[in-house]
Amino acid sequence: MERASVAAWWERRRAGNKGLLMSPTNEATERLNQRCQQTRINADEIDPGGRHIPVGAYQVHAGDEIATRQNERRLTTDRGEMVRNRAV
């Protein structure tokens, strides 16, 4: 199911559409995130040898897309705005 979900997400993305993946657990979310990231690496959208930082269970690379999960007034975006829940 996870492979099929990521394949459908990738197909929509390649067609220029946005897609959303949902999962029942944090563990499943981590697996989906890693599959999506690897798909983008395989397509040369992300350079795994380029700039990256460890964040929890992840290696976040330049070009990764991140959706925030909570407000954090101490962090700001590249536009100087506070990080807000569900910001991308």
DSSP file (Angstrom, degrees, kcal/mol; ACC not computed):
  #  RESIDUE AA STRUCTURE BP1 BP2  ACC     N-H-->O    O-->H-N    N-H-->O    O-->H-N    TCO  KAPPA ALPHA  PHI   PSI    X-CA   Y-CA   Z-CA
    1    1 A M     >        0   0    0      0, 0.0     4,-2.5     0, 0.0     5,-0.2   0.000 360.0 360.0 360.0 -40.9    0.0    0.0    0.0
    2    2 A E  H  >  +     0   0    0      2,-0.2     4,-2.5     1,-0.2     5,-0.2   0.928 360.0  49.3 -63.8 -43.6    2.8    2.4    0.8
    3    3 A R  H  > S+     0   0    0      1,-0.2     4,-2.4     2,-0.2    -1,-0.2   0.925 112.9  47.5 -60.3 -43.9    4.5    1.7   -2.5
    4    4 A A  H  > S+     0   0    0      2,-0.2     4,-2.3     1,-0.2    -1,-0.2   0.889 111.3  51.3 -65.1 -39.5    1.3    2.3   -4.4
    5    5 A S  H  X S+     0   0    0     -4,-2.5     4,-2.4     2,-0.2    -2,-0.2   0.923 112.2  45.3 -64.3 -44.5    0.6    5.5   -2.4
    6    6 A V  H  X S+     0   0    0     -4,-2.5     4,-2.8     2,-0.2    -2,-0.2   0.892 111.4  53.4 -67.5 -38.6    4.0    6.9   -3.2
    7    7 A A  H  X S+     0   0    0     -4,-2.4     4,-2.3    -5,-0.2    -2,-0.2   0.911 110.9  46.3 -61.8 -41.8    3.7    5.9   -6.9
    8    8 A A  H  X S+     0   0    0     -4,-2.3     4,-2.2     2,-0.2    -2,-0.2   0.904 112.6  50.4 -67.0 -41.1    0.3    7.7   -7.1
    9    9 A W  H  X S+     0   0    0     -4,-2.4     4,-2.6     1,-0.2    -2,-0.2   0.930 111.9  47.9 -59.5 -46.1    1.8   10.8   -5.4
   10   10 A W  H  X S+     0   0    0     -4,-2.8     4,-2.8     1,-0.2    -2,-0.2   0.896 109.5  52.5 -64.8 -41.0    4.8   10.8   -7.7
   11   11 A E  H  X S+     0   0    0     -4,-2.3     4,-1.3     2,-0.2    -1,-0.2   0.921 112.0  45.7 -61.0 -44.7    2.5   10.5  -10.8
   12   12 A R  H  <>S+     0   0    0     -4,-2.2     5,-2.6     2,-0.2     3,-0.3   0.922 113.1  50.4 -64.0 -43.8    0.4   13.5   -9.7
   13   13 A R  H ><5S+     0   0    0     -4,-2.6     3,-1.9     1,-0.2    -2,-0.2   0.923 108.5  51.2 -60.9 -46.0    3.6   15.5   -8.9
   14   14 A R  H 3<5S+     0   0    0     -4,-2.8    -1,-0.2     1,-0.3    -2,-0.2   0.786 106.4  55.9 -63.4 -27.2    5.1   14.7  -12.3
   15   15 A A  T 3<5S-     0   0    0     -4,-1.3    -1,-0.3    -3,-0.3    -2,-0.2   0.442 125.2-104.0 -83.8  -0.2    1.8   15.9  -13.9
   16   16 A G  T < 5S+     0   0    0     -3,-1.9     2,-0.2     1,-0.3    -3,-0.2   0.580  82.3 121.9  90.9  10.4    2.2   19.2  -12.1
   17   17 A N      < -     0   0    0     -5,-2.6     2,-0.3    -6,-0.2    -1,-0.3  -0.639  61.3-117.7-102.4 162.0   -0.4   18.6   -9.4
   18   18 A K        -     0   0    0     -2,-0.2     2,-0.3    -3,-0.1    -1,-0.0  -0.765  30.2-168.8 -95.6 146.0   -0.1   18.6   -5.7
   19   19 A G        -     0   0    0     -2,-0.3     2,-0.4   -10,-0.0   -10,-0.0  -0.933  10.5-147.8-132.2 158.0   -0.8   15.4   -3.7
   20   20 A L        -     0   0    0     -2,-0.3     2,-0.5     2,-0.0    -2,-0.0  -0.991   4.9-159.0-128.6 132.1   -1.2   14.6   -0.1
   21   21 A L        -     0   0    0     -2,-0.4     2,-0.4     8,-0.0    -2,-0.0  -0.929  10.8-170.9-108.9 134.7   -0.3   11.4    1.7
   22   22 A M        -     0   0    0     -2,-0.5    -2,-0.0    10,-0.0     0, 0.0  -0.935   3.6-177.1-122.8 148.4   -1.9   10.5    5.0
   23   23 A S        -     0   0    0     -2,-0.4     6,-0.1     1,-0.1    -2,-0.0  -0.971  31.6-127.5-144.1 158.9   -1.0    7.7    7.3
   24   24 A P  S    S+     0   0    0      0, 0.0     2,-0.3     0, 0.0    -1,-0.1   0.685  87.5  32.2 -82.0 -18.1   -2.3    6.3   10.6
   25   25 A T  S  > S-     0   0    0      1,-0.1     4,-2.0     0, 0.0     5,-0.1  -0.913  75.1-117.8-137.5 161.3    1.0    6.4   12.6
   26   26 A N  H  > S+     0   0    0     -2,-0.3     4,-2.4     2,-0.2     5,-0.2   0.874 116.2  55.7 -62.7 -37.5    4.1    8.4   13.0
   27   27 A E  H  > S+     0   0    0      1,-0.2     4,-2.1     2,-0.2    -1,-0.2   0.916 107.9  46.9 -63.3 -43.7    6.1    5.3   11.9
   28   28 A A  H  > S+     0   0    0      1,-0.2     4,-2.6     2,-0.2    -1,-0.2   0.885 110.4  53.9 -65.1 -37.9    4.1    5.0    8.7
   29   29 A T  H  X S+     0   0    0     -4,-2.0     4,-2.8     2,-0.2    -2,-0.2   0.911 107.2  50.9 -62.0 -42.9    4.6    8.7    8.1
   30   30 A E  H  X S+     0   0    0     -4,-2.4     4,-2.4     2,-0.2    -2,-0.2   0.915 111.0  48.4 -61.4 -43.3    8.4    8.3    8.5
   31   31 A R  H  X S+     0   0    0     -4,-2.1     4,-2.4     2,-0.2    -2,-0.2   0.925 112.7  47.7 -63.8 -44.1    8.4    5.5    6.0
   32   32 A L  H  X S+     0   0    0     -4,-2.6     4,-2.7     2,-0.2     5,-0.2   0.923 111.6  50.6 -62.3 -44.1    6.3    7.4    3.5
   33   33 A N  H  X S+     0   0    0     -4,-2.8     4,-2.7     1,-0.2    -1,-0.2   0.921 111.6  47.6 -59.4 -44.4    8.5   10.5    3.8
   34   34 A Q  H  X S+     0   0    0     -4,-2.4     4,-2.4     2,-0.2    -1,-0.2   0.884 111.9  49.9 -66.9 -37.8   11.7    8.5    3.3
   35   35 A R  H  X S+     0   0    0     -4,-2.4     4,-2.2     2,-0.2    -2,-0.2   0.921 112.6  47.3 -65.0 -43.3   10.1    6.8    0.2
   36   36 A C  H  X S+     0   0    0     -4,-2.7     4,-2.1     2,-0.2    -2,-0.2   0.925 112.5  49.0 -64.3 -44.0    9.1   10.1   -1.3
   37   37 A Q  H  X S+     0   0    0     -4,-2.7     4,-2.3    -5,-0.2    -1,-0.2   0.926 111.6  49.2 -61.7 -44.2   12.5   11.6   -0.6
   38   38 A Q  H  X S+     0   0    0     -4,-2.4     4,-2.8     1,-0.2    -1,-0.2   0.871 108.0  54.7 -64.4 -36.4   14.2    8.6   -2.2
   39   39 A T  H  X S+     0   0    0     -4,-2.2     4,-1.3     2,-0.2    -1,-0.2   0.919 110.2  46.1 -60.9 -44.0   11.9    8.9   -5.2
   40   40 A R  H  <>S+     0   0    0     -4,-2.1     5,-2.8     2,-0.2     6,-1.0   0.853 111.8  51.6 -68.7 -34.8   13.0   12.5   -5.7
   41   41 A I  H ><5S+     0   0    0     -4,-2.3     3,-1.9     4,-0.2    -2,-0.2   0.934 108.4  51.3 -64.2 -46.1   16.7   11.6   -5.2
   42   42 A N  H 3<5S+     0   0    0     -4,-2.8    -1,-0.2     1,-0.3    -2,-0.2   0.793 109.2  51.2 -61.7 -28.1   16.3    8.9   -7.9
   43   43 A A  T 3<5S-     0   0    0     -4,-1.3    -1,-0.3    -5,-0.2    -2,-0.2   0.310 116.6-115.9 -90.4   7.7   14.8   11.5  -10.2
   44   44 A D  T < 5S+     0   0    0     -3,-1.9    -3,-0.2     2,-0.2    -2,-0.1   0.756  83.6 121.3  61.7  26.7   17.7   13.9   -9.6
   45   45 A E  S   <S+     0   0    0     -5,-2.8     2,-0.4     1,-0.2    -4,-0.2   0.711  76.9  36.5 -84.7 -23.7   15.5   16.5   -7.9
   46   46 A I  S    S-     0   0    0     -6,-1.0    -2,-0.2    -9,-0.1    -1,-0.2  -0.994  76.9-140.8-130.6 135.5   17.5   16.2   -4.7
   47   47 A D    >   -     0   0    0     15,-0.5     3,-1.7    -2,-0.4    15,-0.2  -0.853   8.7-164.8 -96.4 108.0   21.3   15.8   -4.4
   48   48 A P  T 3  S+     0   0    0      0, 0.0    -1,-0.1     0, 0.0    -7,-0.0   0.710  90.6  53.1 -67.4 -17.4   22.0   13.4   -1.5
   49   49 A G  T 3  S+     0   0    0     -3,-0.1     3,-0.1     2,-0.0    -2,-0.0   0.450  99.1  82.7 -93.0  -1.4   25.6   14.5   -1.6
   50   50 A G  S <  S-     0   0    0     -3,-1.7     2,-0.1     1,-0.2    -4,-0.0   0.066  98.3 -35.9 -86.3-160.7   24.8   18.2   -1.3
   51   51 A R  S    S+     0   0    0     10,-0.1    11,-2.2     2,-0.0     2,-0.3  -0.347  73.0 150.9 -62.3 134.9   23.9   20.3    1.6
   52   52 A H  E     -A   61   0A   0      9,-0.2     9,-0.2    -3,-0.1     7,-0.0  -0.984  28.6-154.8-159.4 161.1   21.9   18.5    4.3
   53   53 A I  E     -A   60   0A   0      7,-2.2     7,-3.1    -2,-0.3     2,-0.4  -0.988  27.7-111.5-138.4 148.1   21.3   18.5    8.0
   54   54 A P  E     +A   59   0A   0      0, 0.0     2,-0.4     0, 0.0     5,-0.2  -0.666  33.7 177.5 -79.3 133.2   20.1   15.8   10.4
   55   55 A V  E >   -A   58   0A   0      3,-2.5     3,-2.3    -2,-0.4     2,-0.2  -0.890  59.0 -60.3-136.5 103.7   16.6   16.4   11.8
   56   56 A G  T 3  S-     0   0    0     -2,-0.4    -1,-0.1     1,-0.3     0, 0.0  -0.405 122.1 -11.3  58.9-125.9   15.3   13.7   14.0
   57   57 A A  T 3  S+     0   0    0     -2,-0.2    -1,-0.3    -3,-0.1     2,-0.2   0.435 126.3  81.5 -82.3  -0.1   15.2   10.4   12.0
   58   58 A Y  E <   -A   55   0A   0     -3,-2.3    -3,-2.5     2,-0.0     2,-0.6  -0.666  66.8-142.6-111.0 157.9   15.8   12.3    8.8
   59   59 A Q  E     -A   54   0A   0     -2,-0.2     2,-0.6    -5,-0.2    -2,-0.0  -0.990  29.2-153.5-107.5 114.5   18.5   13.8    6.7
   60   60 A V  E     -A   53   0A   0     -7,-3.1    -7,-2.2    -2,-0.6     2,-0.2  -0.819  13.3-163.3 -95.7 122.1   17.0   17.0    5.3
   61   61 A H  E >   -A   52   0A   0     -2,-0.6     3,-2.5    -9,-0.2    -9,-0.2  -0.668  33.0 -87.0-104.2 155.4   18.6   18.0    2.0
   62   62 A A  T 3  S+     0   0    0    -11,-2.2   -15,-0.5     1,-0.3   -12,-0.1  -0.435 120.0  31.0 -55.7 128.2   18.5   21.2    0.0
   63   63 A G  T 3  S+     0   0    0      1,-0.4    -1,-0.3    -2,-0.1     2,-0.0   0.178  85.7 131.9 102.5 -16.5   15.4   21.0   -2.1
   64   64 A D    <   -     0   0    0     -3,-2.5     2,-0.5     1,-0.1    -1,-0.4  -0.377  54.5-131.3 -63.4 148.1   13.3   18.9    0.3
   65   65 A E        -     0   0    0     -3,-0.1     2,-0.4    -2,-0.0    -1,-0.1  -0.904  25.1-169.1-105.1 130.9    9.8   20.1    1.0
   66   66 A I        -     0   0    0     22,-0.6     2,-0.5    -2,-0.5    -6,-0.0  -0.969  13.8-159.7-126.4 132.0    8.8   20.4    4.6
   67   67 A A        -     0   0    0     -2,-0.4    21,-0.2    21,-0.0    18,-0.1  -0.951  25.9-130.0-108.1 126.3    5.4   21.0    6.1
   68   68 A T        -     0   0    0     19,-2.5    18,-1.7    -2,-0.5     3,-0.1  -0.323  10.4-156.5 -75.9 158.1    5.5   22.3    9.7
   69   69 A R        +     0   0    0      1,-0.2     2,-0.3    16,-0.2    16,-0.2   0.463  69.9  15.0-114.5  -5.6    3.4   20.7   12.4
   70   70 A Q  S    S-     0   0    0     14,-0.2    -1,-0.2    17,-0.1     2,-0.2  -0.989  82.2 -89.4-160.9 161.8    3.1   23.5   14.9
   71   71 A N        -     0   0    0     -2,-0.3     2,-0.3    13,-0.1    13,-0.2  -0.513  36.7-178.1 -71.7 142.4    3.6   27.2   15.4
   72   72 A E  E >   -B   83   0B   0     11,-2.6     3,-1.3    -2,-0.2    11,-1.1  -0.767  11.7-173.9-146.8  97.6    7.1   28.3   16.5
   73   73 A R  E 3  S+     0   0B   0     -2,-0.3    -1,-0.1     1,-0.3    11,-0.0   0.728  83.1  61.9 -66.2 -22.8    7.6   32.0   17.1
   74   74 A R  E 3  S+     0   0B   0      9,-0.1     2,-0.4     8,-0.1    -1,-0.3   0.684  97.0  68.0 -78.9 -16.6   11.3   31.7   17.7
   75   75 A L  E <   -     0   0B   0     -3,-1.3     8,-1.8     8,-0.1     2,-0.3  -0.827  67.4-165.3-104.1 142.4   11.9   30.3   14.2
   76   76 A T  E     -B   82   0B   0     -2,-0.4     6,-0.2     6,-0.2    -3,-0.0  -0.910  16.1-122.5-125.3 155.4   11.5   32.4   11.1
   77   77 A T    >   -     0   0    0      4,-2.8     3,-1.9    -2,-0.3     6,-0.1  -0.193  43.0 -91.2 -80.7 178.6   11.2   31.6    7.4
   78   78 A D  T 3  S+     0   0    0      1,-0.3    -1,-0.1     2,-0.1    -2,-0.0   0.602 130.3  56.7 -68.2  -9.0   13.5   32.9    4.7
   79   79 A R  T 3  S-     0   0    0      2,-0.1    -1,-0.3     3,-0.0     3,-0.1   0.307 121.3-108.1-100.8   6.2   10.9   35.7    4.3
   80   80 A G  S <  S+     0   0    0     -3,-1.9     2,-0.3     1,-0.3    -2,-0.1   0.608  75.7 134.5  80.0  12.0   11.3   36.7    8.0
   81   81 A E        -     0   0    0      1,-0.1    -4,-2.8     3,-0.0    -1,-0.3  -0.660  62.9 -99.1 -95.4 151.3    7.9   35.3    9.0
   82   82 A M  E     -B   76   0B   0     -2,-0.3     2,-0.4    -6,-0.2    -6,-0.2  -0.364  43.4-104.2 -62.2 142.5    7.1   33.2   12.0
   83   83 A V  E     -B   72   0B   0     -8,-1.8   -11,-2.6   -11,-1.1     2,-0.3  -0.593  45.9-166.0 -70.7 124.5    6.9   29.4   11.3
   84   84 A R    >   -     0   0    0     -2,-0.4     3,-2.0   -13,-0.2   -16,-0.3  -0.821  29.3 -85.0-115.2 153.3    3.2   28.5   11.4
   85   85 A N  T 3  S+     0   0    0     -2,-0.3   -16,-0.2     1,-0.3     3,-0.1  -0.293 113.4  10.8 -55.5 134.1    1.4   25.1   11.5
   86   86 A R  T 3  S+     0   0    0    -18,-1.7    -1,-0.3     1,-0.3   -17,-0.1   0.512  89.0 146.0  72.1   9.7    1.0   23.5    8.1
   87   87 A A    <         0   0    0     -3,-2.0   -19,-2.5     1,-0.1    -1,-0.3  -0.447 360.0 360.0 -69.7 151.0    3.4   26.0    6.4
   88   88 A V              0   0    0    -21,-0.2   -22,-0.6    -2,-0.1    -1,-0.1   0.355 360.0 360.0-115.2 360.0    5.4   24.5    3.5
